[in-house]
């Protein structure tokens, strides 16, 4: 069927003797049935089988550089039949290759439904010069298969001519650049000479106007300079990689470098294990100028992480003539344990400046470790010693630990279980006691002096001293015999004491008693508690003996002197007051005298009376004592006293 809707089948004649009865080219349908009826014609006509249609039968790629790949070209394959077109394979031969695009056919096999199409995409990569041909073969189920597409192209190359092929340079100081010498490249071919790269050896440099390509019959220039990196005879090459068949092309280069060369007898020094803080004997490295120019030495110095552990000495000065030598001496004084590294750096005018000498060594030392590093003791009575706390001393180093002293500060004591030397990996125990000298928080330090780095090592110590105090605002009293003296005493806890204090009194004078009330007080925190101290004294007395007491003998005036005095006083009182009371007093006195005298006539006479002594007069010192006993112990006690004075009149 053509674009106008006219149907035609190319080459289809089966069943007809006159092929003109059916159109074979686009045009109006001519109903020539060969003498038969139209129904007979339709009965003889079968559907058109699968048919492969190609929009072109050949592809031409023109000139392509040998070994380079051309852009792709494509052929469209269409199923122009009424049945599916089963494609078995599509292959390309010669210097041609199939490539896949978004519209490409499946080259390994596929099916095209009637009217469907796909593309066959081809590239050309000539492997030689001249005309190159090939075909694309399409194997399918079309009636006239396989179908083929003719392929053609021409392989071409550039043809470079290089002059000169050898460059020789004059002697040149190492690290400096010579004048340039030219290399001319001429394209004698018929296509562009394309360069992939221009490479040159390390001792030379180049600049050019050749990249990326040179047209046929054109020329370009490569300027080459000599910059030696070492002294002595040097050889190199300029290498041109391009699309010519003889690629790569090479230009040989040569020259002589002039300069100093620093040669070291050793590039590294290793020291044996050395005790931290001590110095090894020196190791020596010889520096020789193996070049043909004087070696100018700018500096010889240390560098690296542990450069301070190594010391340098040298006799090299600032210049070393060709073939001369000097010496660098190195010692090792480790400042810490473990691997120590550094380097000697030589800065000079040699091509390989700076040169380095690697330095290494190992520091060894004892390591004193105290565990724990702090101890807090439980509360302890002031002036008493508690249970010990153990501290472990371990030598974690790699040589013996020599112990020269173990000491605890005030308020703490030690019981040392360590010897004077402790081997590597061994430990010992130090027992520390808390013996507070005062109440409250007490701090101190356990100090271990040894040969380990960082000596002395310390452990922080702390604890609380527990105590109480006794005081009185009234420390003295004065009483007459028979009276009671009282004092107020305050008992105050210190250091958080939480105990009961028992109180007693001593030093009271004869025929007196001293009591403390209350006799014990519980303490807690810091609040004082008051107690009362009482001292009761006794008064003296005169009393008659038991039985009837007779008056003095009536005979003898002297024995009745007291009676006469009484009468005289009564009389004087009567005269002075002239009162009835005075008279009554006188009368009563006379009656007592009469009765005493009358009674005395029937009883035997008594000549003395009984005397009872009281608290002796004088100054006395009293002691009020407080005692706290630790729970479960009778040996751990706190005792304090307050002094009081007593004047008995």
VENGINOR-V509522 format. One record per residue. RES is the residue in three letters. SS is DSSP state (alpha for helix, beta for strand, coil for the rest). Layout:
# VENGINOR-V509522
res=(RES,RES)
ss=(SS,SS)
This chain:
# VENGINOR-V509522
res=(UNK,UNK,UNK,UNK,UNK,UNK,UNK,UNK,UNK,UNK,UNK,UNK,UNK,UNK,UNK,UNK,UNK,UNK,UNK,UNK,UNK,UNK,UNK,UNK,UNK,UNK,UNK,UNK,UNK,UNK,UNK,UNK,UNK,UNK,UNK,UNK,UNK,UNK,UNK,UNK,UNK,UNK,UNK,UNK,UNK,UNK,UNK,UNK,UNK,UNK,UNK,UNK,UNK,UNK,UNK,UNK,UNK,UNK,UNK,UNK,UNK,UNK,UNK,UNK,UNK,UNK,UNK,UNK,UNK,UNK,UNK,UNK,UNK,UNK,UNK,UNK,UNK,UNK,UNK,UNK,UNK,UNK,UNK,UNK,UNK,UNK,UNK,UNK,UNK,UNK,UNK,UNK,UNK,UNK,UNK,UNK,UNK,UNK,UNK,UNK,UNK,UNK,UNK,UNK,UNK,UNK,UNK,UNK,UNK,UNK,UNK,UNK,UNK,UNK,UNK,UNK,UNK,UNK,UNK,UNK,UNK,UNK,UNK,UNK,UNK,UNK,UNK,UNK,UNK,UNK,UNK,UNK,UNK,UNK,UNK,UNK,UNK,UNK,UNK,UNK,UNK,UNK,UNK,UNK,UNK,UNK,UNK,UNK,UNK,UNK,UNK,UNK,UNK,UNK,UNK,UNK,UNK,UNK,UNK,UNK,UNK,UNK,UNK,UNK,UNK,UNK,UNK,UNK,UNK,UNK,UNK,UNK,UNK,UNK,UNK,UNK,UNK,UNK,UNK,UNK,UNK,UNK,UNK,UNK,UNK,UNK,UNK,UNK,UNK,UNK,UNK,UNK,UNK,UNK,UNK,UNK,UNK,UNK,UNK,UNK,UNK,UNK,UNK,UNK,UNK,UNK,UNK,UNK,UNK,UNK,UNK,UNK,UNK,UNK,UNK,UNK,UNK,UNK,UNK,UNK,UNK,UNK,UNK,UNK,UNK,UNK,UNK,UNK,UNK,UNK,UNK,UNK,UNK,UNK,UNK,UNK,UNK,UNK,UNK,UNK,UNK,UNK,UNK,UNK,UNK,UNK,UNK,UNK,UNK,UNK,UNK,UNK,UNK,UNK,UNK,UNK,UNK,UNK,UNK,UNK,UNK,UNK,UNK,UNK,UNK,UNK,UNK,UNK,UNK,UNK,UNK,UNK,UNK,UNK,UNK,UNK,UNK,UNK,UNK,UNK,UNK,UNK,UNK,UNK,UNK,UNK,UNK,UNK,UNK,UNK,UNK,UNK,UNK,UNK,UNK,UNK,UNK,UNK,UNK,UNK,UNK,UNK,UNK,UNK,UNK,UNK,UNK,UNK,UNK,UNK,UNK,UNK,UNK,UNK,UNK,UNK,UNK,UNK,UNK,UNK,UNK,UNK,UNK,UNK,UNK,UNK,UNK,UNK,UNK,UNK,UNK,UNK,UNK,UNK,UNK,UNK,UNK,UNK,UNK,UNK,UNK,UNK,UNK,UNK,UNK,UNK,UNK,UNK,UNK,UNK,UNK,UNK,UNK,UNK,UNK,UNK,UNK,UNK,UNK,UNK,UNK,UNK,UNK,UNK,UNK,UNK,UNK,UNK,UNK,UNK,UNK,UNK,UNK,UNK,UNK,UNK,UNK,UNK,UNK,UNK,UNK,UNK,UNK,UNK,UNK,UNK,UNK,UNK,UNK,UNK,UNK,UNK,UNK,UNK,UNK,UNK,UNK,UNK,UNK,UNK,UNK,UNK,UNK,UNK,UNK,UNK,UNK,UNK,UNK,UNK,UNK,UNK,UNK,UNK,UNK,UNK,UNK,UNK,UNK,UNK,UNK,UNK,UNK,UNK,UNK,UNK,UNK,UNK,UNK,UNK,UNK,UNK,UNK,UNK,UNK,UNK,UNK,UNK,UNK,UNK,UNK,UNK,UNK,UNK,UNK,UNK,UNK,UNK,UNK,UNK,UNK,UNK,UNK,UNK,UNK,UNK,UNK,UNK,UNK,UNK,UNK,UNK,UNK,UNK,UNK,UNK,UNK,UNK,UNK,UNK,UNK,UNK,UNK,UNK,UNK,UNK,UNK,UNK,UNK,UNK,UNK,UNK,UNK,UNK,UNK,UNK,UNK,UNK,UNK,UNK,UNK,UNK,UNK,UNK,UNK,UNK,UNK,UNK,UNK,UNK,UNK,UNK,UNK,UNK,UNK,UNK,UNK,UNK,UNK,UNK,UNK,UNK,UNK,UNK,UNK,UNK,UNK,UNK,UNK,UNK,UNK,UNK,UNK,UNK,UNK,UNK,UNK,UNK,UNK,UNK,UNK,UNK,UNK,UNK,UNK,UNK,UNK,UNK,UNK,UNK,UNK,UNK,UNK,UNK,UNK,UNK,UNK,UNK,UNK,UNK,UNK,UNK,UNK,UNK,UNK,UNK,UNK,UNK,UNK,UNK,UNK,UNK,UNK,UNK,UNK,UNK,UNK,UNK,UNK,UNK,UNK,UNK,UNK,UNK,UNK,UNK,UNK,UNK,UNK,UNK,UNK,UNK,UNK,UNK,UNK,UNK,UNK,UNK,UNK,UNK,UNK,UNK,UNK,UNK,UNK,UNK,UNK,UNK,UNK,UNK,UNK,UNK,UNK,UNK,UNK,UNK,UNK,UNK,UNK,UNK,UNK,UNK,UNK,UNK,UNK,UNK,UNK,UNK,UNK,UNK,UNK,UNK,UNK,UNK,UNK,UNK,UNK,UNK,UNK,UNK,UNK,UNK,UNK,UNK,UNK,UNK,UNK,UNK,UNK,UNK,UNK,UNK,UNK,UNK,UNK,UNK,UNK,UNK,UNK)
ss=(coil,coil,coil,coil,coil,coil,coil,coil,coil,coil,coil,coil,coil,coil,coil,coil,coil,coil,alpha,alpha,alpha,coil,coil,coil,coil,coil,coil,coil,coil,coil,coil,coil,coil,coil,coil,coil,coil,alpha,alpha,alpha,alpha,alpha,alpha,alpha,coil,coil,coil,coil,coil,coil,coil,beta,beta,beta,coil,coil,coil,beta,beta,beta,beta,beta,beta,beta,beta,coil,coil,coil,beta,coil,coil,coil,beta,beta,beta,beta,beta,beta,beta,coil,coil,coil,coil,coil,beta,beta,beta,beta,beta,beta,beta,beta,coil,coil,coil,beta,beta,beta,beta,coil,coil,coil,coil,beta,coil,coil,coil,coil,coil,beta,beta,beta,coil,coil,coil,coil,beta,beta,beta,beta,beta,beta,beta,beta,beta,coil,coil,coil,coil,beta,beta,beta,beta,beta,beta,beta,beta,beta,beta,beta,coil,coil,coil,coil,coil,coil,beta,beta,beta,beta,beta,beta,beta,beta,beta,beta,coil,coil,coil,beta,beta,beta,beta,coil,coil,beta,beta,beta,coil,coil,coil,beta,beta,coil,coil,coil,coil,coil,coil,coil,beta,beta,beta,beta,beta,beta,beta,coil,coil,coil,coil,coil,beta,beta,beta,beta,beta,beta,beta,beta,coil,coil,coil,beta,beta,beta,beta,beta,coil,coil,coil,coil,beta,beta,coil,coil,coil,coil,beta,beta,beta,beta,beta,beta,beta,beta,coil,coil,coil,coil,coil,beta,beta,beta,beta,beta,beta,beta,beta,beta,beta,beta,coil,coil,coil,coil,coil,coil,beta,beta,beta,beta,beta,beta,beta,beta,beta,beta,coil,coil,coil,beta,beta,beta,coil,coil,coil,beta,beta,beta,coil,coil,coil,beta,beta,coil,coil,coil,coil,coil,coil,coil,beta,beta,beta,beta,beta,beta,beta,coil,coil,coil,coil,coil,beta,beta,beta,beta,beta,beta,beta,beta,beta,coil,coil,coil,alpha,alpha,alpha,beta,beta,beta,beta,beta,coil,coil,coil,coil,beta,beta,coil,coil,coil,coil,beta,beta,beta,beta,beta,beta,beta,beta,coil,coil,coil,coil,coil,beta,beta,beta,beta,beta,beta,beta,beta,beta,beta,beta,coil,coil,coil,coil,coil,coil,beta,beta,beta,beta,beta,beta,beta,beta,beta,beta,coil,coil,coil,beta,beta,beta,beta,coil,coil,beta,beta,beta,coil,coil,coil,beta,beta,coil,coil,coil,coil,coil,coil,coil,beta,beta,beta,beta,beta,beta,beta,coil,coil,coil,coil,coil,beta,beta,beta,beta,beta,beta,beta,beta,coil,coil,coil,beta,beta,beta,beta,beta,coil,coil,coil,coil,beta,beta,coil,coil,coil,coil,beta,beta,beta,beta,beta,beta,beta,beta,coil,coil,coil,coil,coil,beta,beta,beta,beta,beta,beta,beta,beta,beta,beta,beta,coil,coil,coil,coil,coil,coil,beta,beta,beta,beta,beta,beta,beta,beta,beta,beta,beta,beta,beta,beta,beta,beta,coil,coil,coil,beta,beta,beta,beta,coil,coil,coil,coil,beta,beta,beta,beta,beta,beta,beta,beta,beta,beta,beta,coil,coil,coil,coil,coil,beta,beta,beta,beta,beta,beta,beta,coil,coil,coil,coil,coil,beta,beta,beta,beta,beta,beta,coil,coil,beta,beta,beta,coil,coil,coil,coil,coil,coil,beta,beta,beta,beta,beta,beta,beta,beta,beta,coil,coil,coil,beta,beta,beta,coil,coil,coil,coil,coil,coil,coil,coil,coil,coil,coil,coil,coil,alpha,alpha,alpha,alpha,alpha,alpha,alpha,alpha,alpha,alpha,alpha,alpha,alpha,alpha,alpha,alpha,alpha,alpha,alpha,alpha,alpha,coil,coil,alpha,alpha,alpha,alpha,alpha,alpha,alpha,alpha,alpha,alpha,alpha,alpha,alpha,alpha,alpha,alpha,alpha,alpha,alpha,alpha,alpha,coil,coil,coil,coil,coil,coil,coil,coil,coil,beta,beta,beta,coil,coil,coil,coil,coil,beta,beta,beta,beta,beta,beta,beta,beta,beta,beta,beta,beta,coil,coil,coil,coil,coil,coil,coil,beta,beta,beta,beta,beta,beta,beta,beta,beta,beta,beta,beta,coil)
